[in-house]
Amino acid sequence: MANSYDIDIKLDYFLSGSSFEDVLENKKRWEEEVERHNDFFESINTKEKYQEIWNDFYGESEVE
């Protein structure tokens, strides 16, 4: 997962642009990325679901 510093960098990138149209397109991509992250967090909304994702990614271990 990204920390707040990474998020700030991405937001600055998405809000940059040489024209108004570029900024609008970048904003649209930023909103799509935020939606993907929110969907992921909603998919792991219980400790059991979180543990399952953790085990798939890192291997079997108990998350505290």
Buried (B, 14 or more C-beta within 10 A) or exposed (E): EEEEEEBEEBBEEBEEBEEEEEBEEBBEEBEEBBEEEEEEEEEBEEEEEBBEEBEEEEEEEEEE
